[in-house]
């Protein structure tokens, strides 16, 4: 594996902005060997050992480093990344590559999200402004420049609020605040939340917003879009951790919605696509359903969803969401219509705070035929804490079944077989064993 700075091999037909580890197995199946050039921040390449990790993927020709996190001015990226002679498509591999992918595609005259749409999707303040003008249903909100803005908004609401960064991912820094929570402490937590292995180490702009708390079931809508038209749509049901940190603890595909709600969700999604001006690619929008099934926008990403959702979609619908993305980015609308024929679900595992002593039961959890994958993200010797963002979860189980009852029962069985032995932190409960499927 090498870094390219001047000449890119003629085998390269696709460029990926950001090292999308979750997409690479699919890209290995979809693309020829040495056809993908990855563009990534040098700090991220070093922190994640990406030169070595890329060698495991035949489709990757190499890694080129460029300042893709400078989203307010991507001129250096356009100057640094040479256009491959045979390039056909540019895709975002991660959230922090959405703007760079759109900029490169636009610069080279290739299909993509569009530079303006990508910028809106990467800044929740801009997204709120655009949706407000277009009448897309969303919470009441305000830009937060200091803790006093949060205090004023909460006082105006008369109860709790949501505090979040405007340009991060994976629930990082997101907090559901009650009327009595310490706002100074909450502000510090959100402002200081960081992803040192996933972000460039130089100072990058940050902004924050405070929003109305909206109660109700949570869903996400995943769409394949070509020239502003939705070609494929899926709805995912979400299970969100209770408490201050609303980290997702499970997903189910397809979501089973009450009568009339699917039509309202589809209409809201169409309005969102038009409001953003999104051209071509995949959208992943999160919504809360108010009483009566009215969708309220939480946020929207211009990339393939994380948390294995794209794998759940493939298991439930058949086909490949990543292949669909490559199709539309190549300039074709030839995306097959698919309806779900099975259910698929993921559950993230619980591990109590402390020092992990052992993890057992993974082989037993994998035994049932419809258990697709068991992944453990911790190991003996590692420290765990209260889960406050997606990076801190202990692992997951993916299953399929004929319906919700089947998948839920299988998730219960598989997760219960996985046990974490933990030495609790000083002053915590001394019960150091936890079934992974139970809340901690």
Secondary structure, DSSP 8 states (H G I E B T S, - for coil): --B-SS---TT--EEEES--HHHHHHHHHHS-TT-EEEEE-HHHHHHTTHHHHHTT-TTEEEEEE--TT-TT--HHHHHHS---TT--EEEESSGGGHHHHHHHHHHTT---S-HHHHHHHT-HHHHHHHHHHHT--B--EEEESSHHHHHHHHHHHTS-EEEEESS--TTTT-EEE-TTS-HHHHHHHHHH---TTTS-SS-----EEEE----SEEEEEEEEEETTEEEEEEEEEEEE--SSS--EEEEEES----TTHHHHHHHHHHHHHHHHT--SEEEEEEEEE-TTS-EEEEEEESS--TTTHHHHHHHHH-S-HHHHHHHHHTT----------SEEEEEE----SEEEEEEE-HHHHH-STTEEEEEE---TT-EE----SGGG--EEEEEEESSHHHHHHHHHHHHHH-EEEEE--TTS-S--EEETTS--
